[in-house]
Structures are given as structure tokens and as C-alpha cells.
Amino acid sequence: MLTIHGKSISGMVTIGPLRIFRHQPMDFARIEIEKPETEVARFDSARNAAAVKMKEFYQEAISHVGLDNASIFKVYQQMMTDSEFVDAVKSIIRKQSVNAEYAIQQAEQNFTRIYEADPDDYVHGQIADLAEVARILLRTLHQKQALFSSDEPCILYADDLTPSETIQMDTTKILGFVTKEGTPTSHTAILARALGVPAIVATGTDVDATHDGKTAVIDGFSGVVYLEPTPAILSGMKEKQSQSIHLKELLQQLKGLPSETIDGHRIEVAANVSSASDLSAVLKNDAEGIGLFRSEFIYMGRETLPSEEEQFNIYKLAIETMAGKRVIIRTLDIGADKEASAFHLPKEDNPALGLRAIRISLKRPEIFKVQLRAILRASAYGKAAIMFPLITSVWEVWKAKEILTEVQMELDKKGIAYDKQMEIGIMIETPAAALISDKLAKEVDFFSIGTNDLSQYTLVVDRTSRNLTDFFNPHHPAVLKLIQMTVENAHKAGIWVGMCGELGSDLSITETFLKMGVDEFSVAPYSVLPLRQQIRGIDLRK
């Protein structure tokens, strides 16, 4: 028996045959060619085909892993269509009269050396993206697919899995994931959560081919993987698996019950939505509303801006589906890692601190007004609320509300119905917003704390960087202090506070947030019932 330890993604146990996935070797020899332009055309054909495939992957990934995590395919698409890397490949083909495969490999090596020499961690993070784009282009040139297939459900082992590899897998055959590399925020981990299967990442252990097809066990509770377990271990794990299945069935009994602490403190547990396809999961998991409707998915993966009517129909569908439960629609949060070609945003050295979210809306009020009209019109069909992202100052709220008022007056003149009592809220996702939350609370009806960005901006750590995992600590005292301050200032002003980031589904800290006074949590649909169970087991009198 081989025992492997790693970082667990979910508290589940699974048993099945192990299948080992290896990356296809991509090493092509240098071949001199007579007609460089013909080879450039061959390269262009391959990259255009690959870019189309990335667009398809992006749309598919939205439904699997949500909008934020699907955006990596937009990055790949951009690198394949208009980038210095593409220019470098063409230059090598032309100047050296070599085959496209060699030129791609040479360009990747050159850029990797440049990126490695740069002290910027953000630039270092582009190395993995560059390697993946090169692999995709090479596979496309030779019409090879990065597919893993299995005739039976299995536990998949890999050194690591790229986004394009995971999105092409037949997920009905995956019982769980084990990877040598990776982080709890890697694409593999996110997909595992979305599928509701266990995963162990960052094991640091090589598994050789002799284990392929042999029995494996993932103990998601302890973060341990057993390969070819002893009869005693296998028996114990089967019992633990039965218990975890029983617990999952017990969660279903929580449907229809209130999210209420032992001492009678009522909390609202809502769901985050990244696409219209998420609505069925929201209903299935008995969410008490939609606490974060990420409207930017309507704008992404297309060349033109969505019309008012198109947006109205999507918002109306969500609002009617929730049948009187509140739907909080966040205005577009484009920018940074969320690219939308229709906006023609300028390239920035530090896009996370650049033109994004509410800043785009205020800079381009004509686009903002179209969205606001669609949201207001849809609000007549149920209970809706509106929320502005990435607020850092009071004047931004004033300006956003001023534009909202202008749109309301236009609708009034035309006799178009909308909910005139609709709540207006803002995202607290920067230290600046938390520090002036006493002033901001006087301007709105509610706060929603975006813990992902709040943690990232407070700690000055890119939460998506696998090189900085040890430095990203959302439980950091500074982050918790900002959250506490925000809640206290909101309640002093008589408004409620929600939380819609990853910390909301972190059950190890739920009691802390309840004691702080958080009124609402909005989490991924699959996290609703576990969070409700956790809340119902807490007594705030202790």
C-alpha cells in the first residue's frame, strides 16, 4: 500500500480504480522549409482554429466552473489572436525558414526566459499560460486532442491538469482527482467542487504506471490517498464512505427549513449565480435567494454589447424563477481578468488596479444606462435589488445613484413599471471601502462583502498565483478586522450586511462571522445546505 498526503478540496470519500493521465510529449525537431509564408499561413490557420475552440471552451466552462474561472480561456484566446508571442513565432518562421512547431517551441522558451528574469510575480504567473497556449497550438497543428478517456468511472491521477484538459474530460467518469501539483484554487480544485467530487492536490508524490488500474481511495476528510489499500484500510474507508453518503442524505432533509441558529437568530443563505444555467442548481439546493447575480457573463465571449431587451429577458428569467425571493443583480464587473472585447479596454500594466467594474460604468454612462433600464424593468416581475461593485469612495455611490435616478425618471415619463422600493447596495471589496464604511452606509440599503478581492487587496497577494499560496491567508487578522468594522458600521446605520466571497462557505469560520453580525451569506449553490446545517448547529449565546 502506498499512502499519499496532500491538500483536500472536499470532505468526501471515494473508492475506485486509479487511472494515470500523462501529458502528451510535445518536442518537435527543427525542419528547414522553402516557403516561409506558406508555413506562416499554416500557423495562422492552426491558431485561428484554436482560438475558436477556446471560445467554445469559455462558454462551456461558465456552466461548469463559473464566470470568474472560465475567463482563463479568454486569456488564451487573446494570446492566440493578438500578442507578442504570435508575432515572435511568425518572425522565427520567416527569418529562420523553419517549421511552425519549432518556432512555437523556440518562442515559448525565449519568453519563458524573459518572464523568469522579471521580479514581478504577475509576470511569473504568465509562464504557465504561455506553456499551455504553446501546447494547444502544437496539438492543433497535429490535430491531437488533450483528452482523457476511461471506460469506467475512475479516480484520475495527474502531475497537474491544465484548464483546457479538464474542460474536455468526460466528467461522468470522474470519481475524484489526485494531482502532484496544484493549489486549492487551481482549475482542477474548482472543477472538483463544481462536480461535487473529492480531490487531493499538491501531493508532491510521483505515481508510476504500475499503479494504473489498481484500487485507490481518496479520504477527503484527512487529505490522504491510499493506493492498493490493505483489506483493513479498505474496509474502514468503505464505512467512512457510507457515513459521508448518509450525511449528504441528511443535508437534503434541511430543504425547506430556516437557516437559524439554536438560539433563534435567523440568517439568510442565498446563492451566487454566474450564468442562467445556474438557476436550476439554485432551486435544487434550496437557496433563499440569489445574493450575487454576476451580470458580466452577459457581456463576455461576444464581439457586440448586449441589447437592453436581451439583458431584460435574462434578469426577468432569474427574478421570476426565484418567485418572490430576492435577486441581487451586481452591475457589470468587467476588467482585470474578465475581458470583454466589445468594450475595447486599453491594455494596462496592472489591470487589477485599473479601469474595471464601477469605473467603467461611470466612464461610459451610455452602457451603464442600458443595463440599469433592463434591471429596473425586470424588477417589476418580482423582488430585485441592485448592487454596485468595487466601490472605493462616497462620490462613486453618489454618481451611480444619480445615473440610476436619471434612468428611473426616463421610465416614469414613458409609464414603464419598475419596483420603486428596490434596494440599492454596494460591494465592500477594498480596504478603502471598509475603512469608510460608516460614510458609505448612509448612502445605501445594504453591503455585500466580497472577501475574495478584500483579502487580495488587503494582503497584496494575487490569490490565483500558485507561487503565492502560502502568503494568501483570508483568515488574516487584518482581513477579519476590516470585515468586523464593516458590519459594525452598517448596523449603526441600520442597514444589513451580506457576504458573497469564498469565506462565506468556509465552515471553519462561520461562527466567527455570525458573532460579528453578518446577516446574509451568498455562496455557490452546492454550499447552501452544508452552510445551513452549520448555522443550525451554532448557539450564539455561548
N, C-alpha and C positions, 0 to 999 in steps of 0.2 A: 504494500500500500504506500502511495506517495501522498503526503499531506502538504497542501499549499495554502499560504496565508496571503490575504490581500485586503483591499478596502471594499466593504459590502455596499451595494446600492439599494437593497431592499430586504426586509425581514421575511424571507420565504425560503422554503427548502424544495429542491427539485432533484430528481434522480433520472438518469438516462445514459445512453451511450455517448461517449465523447467523440466529437469529430474535429479534426485539426485543419484549420484553414491557413494556408501559406500564400503570401503574395507571389504573384507570377513574376519570375525573373525578367527584368527589363534591361538588357545590356546588348546594344547593337553596335556592330563594327562600323568603322569609318569606310565609306564607299565613295570613290570619286565619280562624279556624274558629268555628262557632256552638256546638258541643257539645264542650268540652274533655275531659269524661270519656270520651266515645266515642273521642277521639284518644289518651287515656291507655291505653284498652283496646287500641287498635291497636298502640301502642308495646309494651305488655306482651306481646301475642301474638307480636310480632316478636322481642323479647329472649328469651322463653321458647323459641322455635324455635331461635334462635341458640345458646342455652345447651345445648340438646340436641345440636346439631351440634358444639359444642366438646367435649362428652363423647365423641362418636364420633371426632373428630379425635385426642383424647387416647389412646384405645385403639389407633388406627391408628399414631400416632406412636411408641408404645412399641416396636413391632416394627421401625420404620424407623430411629429415632434414639436409642432407649434411654429409660429411665425419667426420668433427670435432665432431658433435653432436651424430653421430652414434657410436663413439668409446666407449661410456659407456657400450655397450653390449659386447665389447671385454674385458672390465674390469670385468664384471660379469662372463664371460666365464672363465677367468683366475682364479677367486676366487672359481669357482666350480670344477676346474680341478687340480689345484696345489696351495694350500695355507695353511697357519697355521690354518685357520678356519676349513677346511676339516679334517686336522689331529686331531684337537680338538674334532670334532664331533665323529670321529671313536674311539678316546681314551675314551670318555664318554660312548659310547655304550659298548665297551669291558670291561672297568673297573667297570662299574656300572650295567652291564647286563640290559640295558634299551632300550626302543623303539627309533627308529631314530628320530621321531618327537620331543620327549622330549629332546634328545641330541642336536638337532639343536637349539631349543629354549634356552637351557642352555648355549651352546657355544656362541650364539649371545649375551646373557646377560653378560657373562663373558668378552667378547671382548669389548662390549659397555662400561662397567665399566673402562676397561683399557684405551680405547680411550678418555673417558671423563676426565680422570685424567691427560692426556698428554696436555701440554700447546701449542703444535703445532696445528695451525688451519688446516693444511693439514690433520693431523690425525683425527681431529674432523669431517672433511668432509667425512671420510670413514664410519662413523656411519650409514648414510643414505644408502650407498651402501651395507653395511653388512646386514641391515634390509631387503633390497629388495631381496638380494640373499637368505636370510633365507625364506622369503615369497614364492619365486619362488620354492625353494626346497620342502617346505611343500605342496604347491599346486600340484607339480609334483607327490609327494608320494601318493596324494589322487586324482590325475587326475582331478583337478579342474582348470578351466581357469579363468584368471583375465579379463573377457570380460564384456564390457558394450554394451547392445543392446537396440535398440529402433525401433518401427515400423514406426515412422515418424521422420522427421528432428526435432531436438530439440536443446535447449541450455543446455549444460551439467554443472552441479554443482558438485564439489567435494572438500573435505578438501584440498587435493592435489592429484596429479597424478604422478605415477612413470613412467619412460621410458617404461617399459615392458607393462604397462597398456595402455599408449597412442598409442603404435605402433600396438596393436591388435584391436583398435577400427575401426568401420566402419565409416570412415571419411566422407562418402557421407551423413551421417545422422547428422553430427555435424554442427550446425549453429554458435556456439560460445562456449567459455569456461568461467567459473567463478570458481575461487578457493580461498579458505580461506588463504592458504599458498602460497608459490611460489615467484619467482622473475622475472623480465623482461628477464632474461637469462635462466630461467628454461626450462625443456624439453617441458612443456605444451605451454609456450610462443613461443618457437621456432617452434613447430608444428603449432600453430595458424598462425604464419607469413607465413609458408610454404603453408598452405591451403588457405590463404587469408581470414581468418575469424577473427572477433574481439574476444578479450579475456580481462578479467579483473582479475588480480591476486592480492594476498596479501590483501584481503578484511578484514581479521580478524573477519569475521562475520559467526556465525553458522546459517545454514538454516535448519529448521526442516522439517520433512516429510509432513507436512500439505501443503507445497508449491509445492510438486511434482505434475507435470501435469498442473500447473497453468501458466498463461501467464507471460512471463518475457521479459524485454527489456535490451539490452546492448547498452549503449551510449559510444562508443569507443572514442568519441571526448572529453568527460568530465570525463571519468573514473567512470561512475555511472551505477549501475544496479537497475532497477525498477522491483520489484516482485508484481504481481497483480496491475498494474498501474491503476490510475484513468482514466476515459474517456478523460479528458483534456490532461493528460500526454501522453496517448497512441496516441491521435490524433497528438500531437506535434512531437512525435518520428517517426510516420509514415511519416510526412512531411520531417523531417530531414533525414530519410532513403531514401526517394525519391531523395532528393538533393545529398546525397552521391553517390547513384547509377548513377545519372546524371553526377556527377564529374568523376566517374570511366569511363563512356562512353566517356566523353570529352578527357580523357587521351588517349584513342585509336586513337583519331584524331592526336595525336602527332607522330604517326608512320610515318617514312619517313622524318620527319622534323629534322633540325640540333639542337644539344644541344648548343645553342648560346645565350649569354646574350643580353639584349636590346641594348647595345652599340656595339654589333658585335663581342664580344670575344668568340671564338669557343672553346668548351670543348668536350673531348671525354668521352662518358658514355658507359662503357663496362660491362661485366657480369662475376661473379665468377662461376666456374664450379667445382662440386665435384664428378661428375660421368658422363659417356657418356649419361645417360638418361636425364641429364640437358640440353642437346643441343637443344631439341625441345622448352624448355622454353626460351632459349636464343633467338631463332628465333621469337617466339611468341611475345616476349616483345621488339623486335626491338633493341637489343643491338648493339652497334657499333663495337663490337669485344669481345674477351674474354681476360679480363685483369688479370685473375688468373685461370689457369688450374691446379687444385690440383692433381698432378700426383701420390701422395701417395695412392690414392684409388686403384690403380692397384696392389699395394703390400700387401694390408691389407686383412684379412679374408681368408688367404690361408697358406699352410704349405711350399710351394716352391716359389722361386723367379720367377717373370715373365720373359719370354724369350725376347730377342731383337725383334723378329718378332711380338710377342703379343703386346708389347708396341708400336711398329711402326704402327701397324694397328689401334690402338686406337688414337694415335696422328694424323695419316693421316685422320681418320674419322672426327676429330674435325676441322682440318685445311681445308679440302675440304668442309665441311659443311658451314664454315664461308665465303667461296667464295671470297677470297681476303682481308677480314678483318683480322686484326692482332689477332693472338692467342699467348698469353704469357704463356709458359709452365714453371711452377715452378718445379725445380728438387725436388726429394723426400724429404719430411719433416716428416720423421719418428722419433719417440722418444717422450718423455714426456707422454702425454695422448694418443698418437697414436701408438698403439702396432702392431707389425708385427712379428709373430712367426718365420718366415723364417730368420730373422736377428739374432736371439738368443742374444738379447741385455742383458747386465748384469743388475741385479736389483740395483737401486741406491737410496740413501736416499732422494735425491732431483732431480728427473728426469727432471724437467723443466730447470734445470741448467746443465744438464749432456750431455751424448752422444746423440745428436739428429741433425736432419736437415743436414746442410752442413758439420758438423763434422763427421757424419757417412760416407758421400760421400768421404771426404778426407782421412778418415781412411781406407776405403775399396774401393780403386780406381777401382778394377775389377768390382764391382757392378755399380759404377758411370759411367764407360766407356760404359757399356751395355746400360744404359739409354741415355747417350749422343749420341751414334750411332743411336739409334732409333729416337731421336728428330731430329737430323741432317738429316737423310734420309727422314723423314716426311716433313721437311721444303722445300723440292723440289716441294711440291704439293700446295703451297700457301704462305701466309705471316705468318711466325712464329717468335717468339722471345723466348729467354731462360732467366730464372731468378733463381738466387741462394738465398736460404733462410738463415735467422739467421746469417748474416754476422756481425762480430764484429771487424774485423781488415783488413788492406790492404793485408797482406800476404795471407789471406784466398782467396781473389779475385785472387791474382797472381797465387796461386796453382790451383784453379779451372779452370782458363783460360789456364794454362799450360797443364792440363789434356785434356781440350777441344781441344787445338791445336794438341795434340798427336792424338786424335781421328780423327780430320779433315785430318791430314796427312795420316792416315791409309786409309781413304775413298778416298783420292786423288790417292793413289797408286793403289787402286782397280778400279778406274774410276767410283766410285759411286757418283751420283749427290746429291748436297745439296745447300742450299742458303748461298753463301759465304758472303753475306751482312747482314746476320741475326743479329739483335740487341742482345746485352748482357746486362742484368740488374741485380740488386740485391734488396733484401728486406731490408728496413730500419725498423727494429722492436725492436731495443735495443737502450738504451741511448748511448752506446758506438758508435754505427754506426752513430747516429745523430750528435754526438759531433765531429766525424772525417769525416763528410760527405764532407767537402771541399777536402780532400785527396781521398776519395773513388770516388768522381765524376770524377776524372781524369782517372779512370780505366774502366768505363762502359758507356753505351749509355743511360741508364735511371735508375731512382729509382722508387720503389713502396713502399709506406709507409704502413706497416702493423700495423694499430692503435690498434688492439686487444692486441697483445703482447707488443707493445710500451707502452701502458697505464699500462699494468700489471707489466712490469719490472720497469717502472719509479716510480710507486706508491707503489711497493712491496705489491700488493694485488692480490690474486687469484680471477680472475673475475668470476669463476664458483662457488665460495663459497657463499651459501645463507646467511651465517653468516656475510659476509663482504660487503653486498650490499651497505650499507651506506658509505663505505670507498672507493668504486670504482667509481671514477669520471673521465671519459675520457675527460671532458672539463677542467680539472685541468690546471692552468696556466703553470705548468712545462711541461705537455704533449704538449700543444699548442706552447710553446716556442721552443721545440725540432722540431716540425713539421715546424715552421717558419724558423728555422735555416737550416733545410734540404733543403727546397725549395730554399732559397736564395743561398746556396752553389751550388746546382745543376744548377741553372740558370746562375750563374757566370761562371760555367764550360761549359755552352752551351748544357746541357742535359735536358730532360723533366722529370717531376715528376708525378707519379700517386699515388692513394690511394686506398687500397683494403680491409681495415678493416671495422668494423661496423660503425665507424664515417662517412664513405663515404655516407651512406644512411640516416644519421641524418640530416633532412632538416632544423633543427633549427640552424645549424652551417655551412650550405653550403656557404652562402655569405662570411663568415669569411675565409673559405678555398680558395674561388675564389679570394678574395683580397690578400691573401698570395701568390697566383700564381700557385696553383695546376692545372696541365694541363689535368689530366685524373682521372676519378673515375671508380672503378670496384666494382659493388655491386651485391647482389642477383638478379636474373632475374626479379622478381616481383617488384623490386625497381627502375628499369631502367626508366620507364615512369614518375613516380612521381618525380624523381630527374631531369629528362629533363624539366618537367614543372616548377620546382623550378628555375632551371638555366635560363630558358627563361623569367622569371619574374624579374630578377636581373639586375640592372644598375650599373656597376662598376664606373661610373663617379661621382656618388653621394658620 
